[in-house]
Amino acid sequence: MERLPTSPGERPARGQAPPGDSSEAIRTTQATLEEWAFHQSPCLLAIFGTDLCLLRVNEAMERALARTQDELRGLRLADIVPGPSGEETAGRMRTVLETGEPRRAEAALRTADAGPQAGRPVTLTPLKDGDGRVCGVCLTAQDGLEDPAAAERQNAARLKDAAARLGTTLDLGRTVQELGDVTVPLLADLTAVDLMDFPRSAEDTSPAAATEPVVLRRAALRSVDTRDPAPASAVGGTTAYAAASPPVRCLVTGRPERYTAAEPTFGRWLEHDEAAAYLRALGAHSLLAVPLLTGGTTLGVVLFGRRRDREPFGPEDVLIAEELTARAAVSIHNARRHTRARTTTMALQRSLLPQTLPDQTALDIASRYLPAGSQAGVGGDWFDVIPLSGARVALVVGDVVGHGIRASATMGRVRTAVRTLADVDLPADELLTHLDDLVLHLSVEEGSATDPAAETAGGIGTTCLYAVYDPVSRRCTLARAGHPPPAVVAPDGAVRFLDVPAGPPLGLGGLPFEAVETELPEGSILALYTDGLLEARDHDIDVALDKMFAELARPATTLDTVCDRVLTALLSHRPDDDVALLVARTRALHADRVAAWDLPFDASVVADARHYADSQLTAWGLEDAAFVTELMVSELVTNALRYGRPPVQLRMIHQGSTLICEVFDSSSTTPHMRRARTFDEGGRGLLLVAQLAQRWGTRHDRIGKTVWAEQSLTTQ
């Protein structure tokens, strides 16, 4: 006797005999009848294996749970029916497997039509093979439907309960998919969500609009038919609906439109319009079109279709569809607004972060920035690399509290302030003090507003780490304002935190910041980051630190590899907070690239200074730069002797394609250019330096100042 396949998923269609011999007597075998009985039984049936994972369900169980067999297969009962009743029934199933005796459980199966506290009693029967061994458990429950009216009432109750599952996130794709999941198959056999690319106000959807086709974008399609939809109806594609079509009429009237195949207008559209091909493929005979409306704005239309084996949509169905669609419209509107705000914020933030890292030779640098994946939106994390005078480089990492466009805008203001203060060569602790004052001013400006987020927008609580590395001395000066300490990897692979006093977050005012200085051997790796890197939800901070140290210690050919390893080890999913990571490997300017001379405080030493500079340029093979360099050295030394105080020192640095001349004196007076009159004998020195140098400036130390001028050797 030929036996019908009984593996999960190999299900004969209802009322259809299996393929094979055409003889009626052979086709209607015992196995065939058994399969039909299982799937067409009005009782709810589910078969679980010895591992208590679900193997098969019949159609009545699928309807009761509002989930297909494919969605349920492999799940345990506790996953299908969460809560104490599911756990208790699962325990009884284990007892059935062990004893081979049937059991009964009260209120064990909570179906889609039941309330949150209600459940159906079930019978658990052991399934035994020919030798009496238990090979599974059959769960049985009564359907409980006495008439079609009762079925419709239960459907309505299930739909109302399902409405709570709409709009659970601000993700647009998930929101529209939830509408399909809720309504198929409870309300319809097919649900299609079509959105306008640009929502219209109620005034724009006038009757005149019905004279033109309307192009909508398919956002979601859910159907009991599991075949792939036609390309024209695929999610993400566009569909042009004719002016007289049901979807356009629904958009124009702003009211639900109900159709059956008996109506000529719907019948012609269904038969001839390519835009209705997916409804034809379903065999739809009833259509319900409901506009997506919220706050006087039309977002699109939702189409519900039913096949011929179901009753056409009735007035009660229209009310339910309107309620669900209204809920979905609010969620879609919020999701779109959130998406637009997030896109704007990310665009602003990208424009404020460094697009390319500046050219400098003191450090090898790699960086990463990951925006938050949470609904809170993009935060205000940032990093920066700022070339300073004397071949030094500043590294900055900061974190503005809050999320959204306000936090990004505040981040831009704070980052700009850091660059401005760094350009005047302020020491690290003084820079943070000035930055603290700035954040206080920002909070005062915005604190007068009624916006409860004004304090956050002003930057109160912002953290920052500022570090300056000098390749000549190989020393690094650091200060931080409430920011996590940096990690440093020695050339031998040892990893440690730098002991930098924490300091208060910015915006508190009146509290001091302290800078520390440490020597970093050439080839050391410095890692600066924001706290989002260590605050992943799947492990605590100690585990995160261990992972970060382990990845930093691993040898790597490039710093990009180091960044990728750290992020991969610490982040198993999109972070809940923004993450900024800045990794730098130190280089050193050796003695053969730096020359310094202590000069007597005497006007006659200017000629000696020019001679020293000329000789050093010859030793470096830079004779072509001699004329410009001698002029700049002459003017800088003369200014120091005329307006400064002893001691005076001349220093020259050859760094790649850059030549730097520096003159130090112990006076704290800042030199400045002035406009010399026609017959003035002086006053043109700094003007001349400014014209000859690529850039110049003054750097103040604890005692005294350094006036420097930098020229590019590539333009000589």
C-alpha positions, 0 to 999 in steps of 0.5 A: 500500500502506498503511504502518504508522506507524513513529515512536517510540511508535506501536507495534502491540500484540504479535500485533495487526495495524494498523487499516484494511481487514479483509482479512487479505491487506491487513493483513499488509503487508510494513511490518506484518511488519517492525514485528512482527519489530523488536519481537518479535525475541529479539535486543536492538535499538536504533536511534540517530540521526545525533546518536547519540541513541537513537530506538527500542528493541524489547521485548527491549532494554527487558527487558534494560535494565529501562527503557522506550523512553520512558525511554531515548529521547533518551539517548546510549549513554554515558548508558545504559551509563555507564563506559569501555565505553559511551564506547568503543562510542559512539566506534565508533558515530561511526566507523560514521557516518563510514565507513558500515562495521559495527563490533563491540564486545566487552562493550559492553552491560551489561544489568540482569541482568549483573554490574558487570563483565560486558557483552554484545558488540554489532554496530553496523550503519549504516542507509542510505537509498536513496542510500547515505547513513548515516541512523543506527546499529542496535545489535544484541546477542543475548538469551542466554536459552535457557530459562525457568529461565535467565530466572528466574535472570537476573531474580533476579540483576538484582533483587539488584543492583537492591537497592543502589538502594534507600534512597539518600536520606532522602526518603520519597517517593523511597524508596517510588518506588525500591521500585517502580522496582526491582521493576517489571517485573523481579519484578512487573507492578505494585507498590503501597506502602501505609503506615499513618499511625501505624505499629503495634508487633507486639503491636498486630497481633493476630488480633483486628485482622482483624475491622475494616477497615484504612485505608492511605495509598497511598505509591507505585504503579508499573505496566507499565500507563501509564494513569492509575490509578483515583482510589481508588488514586492516590498520596496517597489512602487505601484502606480494605481489608476485614478479610478482604482479602489486605493485611489478612491480611498485616498481621495475620499479619506474613508474606508472603501469596501468592495466585492467581486460582484461590483463592476468597478472592482471586478474590472480593476481586479481583472485588468489592472496589473497593479491588482495582480497580487490580489488576482493571484490570491483569488481575492473576492472581497477588498477593504481599502482603509486610508492611513490618516493621522493628524490631518495627514494622509500617509498612504493606504492599507488594502485587506483582501479575502479569498472566496472561502471566507465571507466578504468584509462586513461593517464590523470588519470595517470598524476593526480595520479602521481602529487597527489602521489608525493605531498603525498610522500614528506609529508610522508617522512617529517612525518616519519622524524619528527616521528623519530626525535621526538622518538629520542628526547623523548628517550633522554629526558626520559634518562635525566629525573629522572627515580625514585625519590631518597630516602629521608625523608625530603619531600613526592614527586610526579611528572609529565612530559607531552611532547608537542603535537605540531609539534614543537617537544619535548622541554627542560623542566626538574625537579630534586630532589637532596638529600643534606647534613644535611638531606636537599633536593634540588628541581629543575625545569627548562625550556630550550628554543626551541624544538627538540633534541638540546633543550633536549641535552642542558637540559641534560647539564644544569641539570648535571651542577645543580647536580654538583653545588648542590653536593658542597652545593652552596647557591641557588643564587650562584648556579644560578650565576654559571649556568648563566656562564655555559649557556654563555659558551655554547652559545659561543661554539655554537655561532661560528657555522652558524646554526641560532638556535645556540643561542637557542641550547646554552640555552640562555633564559633558566629558572630555579627555585632552592629550598632547604628545611631543615627539621631540621629548616623547612626553605626553601631557594629559588632562580629563574632565570626567572622562574614562582614562586612556589605555597605553600599550608599551612596546613590549605589549604590557597594557595599563591605564594612565593615571590621569586625575578624573576631574569633574565633568564640564559645566559644574564650574569652580572645580580644578582640573589637573594635568599629568605628564608621562614619557611614552617610548617610541612605538607605544599605543595610546587608546582613547575612547568614549564610555559607550565602548565599555557599557555593552548590555551583554557583559559588565565593565570588568569583562569589557576591560579585560577584553579591551586590554587583551585585544590591545595587547595582541600584535597587529600590523596596522592600527585599523586592525587594532580598532576592528579587533577591539570593536568586534570583541566588545560589541556583539550588536549595535551599541546602545550609546555612541562609540568613539575610538581613537588609537595612536602609535607614537613616533619620535623625532631623534636628535639628528632632526632637532638642533638648539642653541642658547643665545647670549642676551646681546644684539650682536648675537643675531648674526651668530643665530643666522650662522647657526641656522645656515650651518644646520640647514647645510647639515640637513641638505636644505640649502635651498631654504637658507634665505627664508630661514635666515630672515625668519631667524633674524626677525624672531631673535631680534624681537626676543632681544628687543622685547623679551627677557633672558634666557633666549634659545633658538631651536630648529626642527626638521620634521618630514617636509616641514621646517620649524624655527622657534625662539624662546625667552622668559617674558610672558608678553605676547608679540603682535603685528602692527601697521608700520608707518612709512618712515618707521624704522621698525615694526615690520618684523612679524609682518615679514615672518607672517608673509614668509611662514606657512603659519606662525604663532606664540606658545606660552609655557609656565614661565616665558613664551616661544614664538615659532614659525613653520615653513613647508619645504615642498614649496621652496 
